[in-house]
Amino acid sequence: MDNIDWNLIKSFVTVAETGSLSAAARKLSASQPTLGRHIGELEQALGVTLFRRGRSGYALTEAGATLFERGKTVSEQASAFSRLALGSVEAIEGTVRIAASEVVAAYVLPDMMARLGIDEPGIEVEIVASNQVENLLRRDADIAIRMVKPAQNELVARKVCDIELCACAAISYLDRCGRPLGPADLVNHALIGFDRSDEMIRAFSRYGIPVTRNSFRFRADNQIVLWEAVRAGNGIGLGQEPLADLDPLVEKVLPGLPLPALPVWLAMHRDVRTSVRIRRVADFLHEELKHYSAGAASGANSAR
């Protein structure tokens, strides 16, 4: 009992939070058999059944629910210990995990990380491509590139830049269907937008442009799919202006269309900000993202 591996507790807490071995495995970058073995070992060590296993996933038993809050505290303390240890490492080598939106992760970061690899060959990078706010408190990532200012007091965040948005389409589409001269012309074009969200419909309505869900010929909730749909000639969509500028297949339209900018923040936990390698990557990203937002990021991957 006194020698329980804290990794068993971490696995228990994560399975309890996610409700399944598969989801917990993705979150911890581990295998399902490993997590299943951890749960079994912990149950055997404690002499209790922690979960009810069923087709719908893992549900806490009464004993499991009692231990969950204490286990979460132990897991958080172990993570805090790890962060403090990481913050004291001086060598510019090792792994740095970066969380970013799907578009930034797929089209912007790869070339930036290639340049970082030339300057700092000892640094390995892991990219978490997600539009969800990654939990820096639990070390899901070391650095997060966010489009909203983090609110947690334990996090250190600095504003990097604003990325302008633009309306754009494939040159092939515009040559075929014509170029809109004003916002009202958009109703005569095929549009690209969200599937389940009505955010774009409401935005068009605010500018007096009557559109419905059916106005969006191509709909998806994945940002990479939406951008590739623009590039393939499915219609007019929205994109990051620096990305559109770099893509030879894409042309910007309606330059006067009032669109909000995307604020870009770099965030990390206070405990790791003294880590030389994490600070090095954060400073590198700060400069690279500023260049990208200004349209000077010649290395941003435009998926040509």
N, C-alpha and C positions, 0 to 999 in steps of 0.2 A: 504493500500500500504506500509506503514512504518513497518508493522508487518508481512511481508511475511516470512514464515519459510524457512530457508536456505536449508532444506532438499528437498523442492519443487524445488529449483533451481538446486540442485545436481542431482535430478531425471531428470529434463529437459535436463541438459547438457549430462548426460549419455545416455539418449534415443537418443539425437541428434548425439552423437558420434557413437553409435552402430547401429542406424537405426531401432530398433525394441524394443518392450517391453520385449520380451523373452530374448534377448541378454543382455539388460540393467539389467534385474532381476538377471541373472546369475552373472553379474559383481558386483552388489551391494548386493548380497545375500538377495534379497527381492522378494516379489511376484509380478506377473504381475498386478493383480488388484490394489495393493497398488500404483504401479508406474502410472497406468492409472488414478487413483484417484488424484495423485499428479499433473499430467499434467492438468487434468480438473480444479483443484483448482487454479493452477497458471494462467491458461488462464482466468478463471473467475475474479481473482484478478486484472489481468492486462488489461482485456477487449480486448484481441486480441486472434487470433487463431495462435498457435505456430507451428502446424504440419498439413500436409495433410495426412490423414489416407488412406491407400490403401492396396491391397493384397500383395504388395511388401514390406510393412513396413511403417515406419514413415519418412516423408520427411519434412524438414523445409519449412515453408512459408517464404515470404519475411520479415515479421515482426519477425518470429522466427530466421531467419538468422541474422537479425540486433541485436537481443538480445543475440545471442549465445556467441559471444566473451566476452561480459560483464558478462554473466552468468558463463562462464568458469573461468573468473578472480575471481568472488565471490566464486565459488566452491573451487578453489585452495587456496584462502585466508582462507576459513573455514577449509580446510584440514591442512593448515600450523598451524592454531590456535590449532587444535586437536593434531597435532604432538607435539607442544610445551607443551601442557598440559600433554600429555602422558609422555613426557620426564621428567617431574617434579614429577611423581608418584614414591614413595619410596617403597611401599609394594611389596613383591615378590608374587603377586597373580594377577589373571586376565588372559586375553586372549592374546596369541601371535600367529600371523598368519605367516606361513612359506610357501614360494613358492619353489618348487623343481621340477626337471625333473621327468618324469613318473616313471622311474626305481628307482631313489632314493626315491621318495615319496612312492612307493608301497613296495619295498623290503628292504630298509635301514632305513628309518625314524621310522616306527612303533615300532620296538624294542628299538630304541634309546629313543623315547618318553615315552615308558613304564618305562625305567630306570629313565628318568627325572621325571616322575610322582611319583616315589618312593622318590626321593630326594626333589621334590618341589610339593607337592600335591595341592597347591593353584594355580598352573599355568595350564590353559586350552590351548590346542593347536588346531589350524585349519590348515590343510594342503591343499595347492593349488597344485595339480598335473598337471603340464603343462610344455611343452618344450618351450613355449613362454617366452620372457623376461617380467616378471611381472613389472608393473609400481609402483615402490616404492614411487614415487613422489606423487601419488594419494592415497597412503595407500591401494593398492590392496594387499599388504603384508607388514608385519613388517620387516621380514628377508627374503632374497632370497639366495638360494644356486644356484650359476650360474657356467657354464662351460666356460664363457668368462668374462674378466674383465669389470666391468661397466664403462661407459665413462662419466656419468653425474657428474658434479662438486658437486651437492647437496648430493651425496651418499658417504658413507664411506665403503670401501671394503678392505678386507685383504685376501691374498692368504693363503689357508689352506694346500693344498697338490696337488699331481697329482695322479689320479687313472689310473692304467695300464689297457689296453685292451688286450684281448687274443682271439684266435680262440678256439672254444670249441664245443662239441656235447654231446648228451646223450650217456651214456655208452651202452645203448641198441642199438643205431644206429651204434656205432663203432664196437660192437661185431658182428653186422649183415653185415656191409659193409666194415669193415677193417679200419685201422688207416693210415692216410696219412703220408708218410715218409718225404716229401718235399712239398714246395709250388706248384710245377707242378702237384702233385697228386690231387689237389683240383678240377681239371677239370673233374675228374672221380667220383666226389662225388656230392650229392645233397647239394645245398647251400641255406642258409637262408639270405634274405636281404630286402632292401627297395623296395617299389612298384613304386612310382612315381619318386624317386630320382635316378640318375645314379652315385651317389657318390662312391658306392662300386665298380661298374664296372670300373670307372676311377682309383680307387685305385689299383685294381688288375692289370690293364693295366700298371701302373707305375712300377710294379714289374715283368712285362713280363709274366703275367698269362692271357691268352686270355679267357675271359668269355663274355657272352652276357646276356641279360635280362632273357632268357630262362634257363640259368644255375642256376638261383635262383628258385628252385622248390617251395619254400614257400616265398611269398612276402607280406609285410605289412609296413605301415608307423608308426604304434604304437609300441613303444619300449617294452611295456609289452607283447604284442602279440608275438613279435619277440623272446623275452626271453622264453616265455612259449613254443614256437615252437621248440626251441633248447632242452628244457627239455623233450618234448614229443617225440623226436626222429625223427624230420623232416629232419635233416641234420646238416651241419656244419655252425655255425654262429659266430658272434662276441659278446662278453660280457665283463662286468667289471670283471677283474681278481679276486678281493676279493669275488665277488658274486659266481663265478664259483668254487672257492676254498671251499666255504661253502656248496655247494650243492652236496649231495651224489649221485644225478642222473647224474651229469655232469662231463666230463673229458676234461682237456685242451689238445690241440694238437698243433703241430708245434711251440714249444716254441721259436724258433729263428725268427719267422715271425716278420718283422719290422712293428710295429703298433704305431700310435701316442698315447700319454697319454692324459687323460682328466684333464685339470687344474680345480681346484675347488676353487671358491671364495665365501666368505660370504659378503653380502652387506646389508646395512640398510641406512635409511635417517639420515642425521646429526642431525635432530631435536629430534630423538628418542633414540639416542645412550646413553643418560644419564638415560633412564628408567632402573630401577634396574631389572625388570623382563625380559625385552628384552635383556639387556646386559647379564643376567644370562643364558638365552637360547642360545644366540650367543656364549658365551664362552663354554657352554656345547657342542654345535654342533661342534665347532672348535676342541675340543679334541676328540670327538667321530669320526668325519670324518677322522682325522689323524690316529686313530687306525684302522678304517675300511680300509683305503687305504694301510696300512701296513700289512693287513691280520690278524689283531689282534682283529677285531670287532666280537667277538663270538656271539654278540646279533643281528647282522644284519639278517634280515628275509630272508631266502633263499627259502621261499615258499615250504618247504618240504611237 
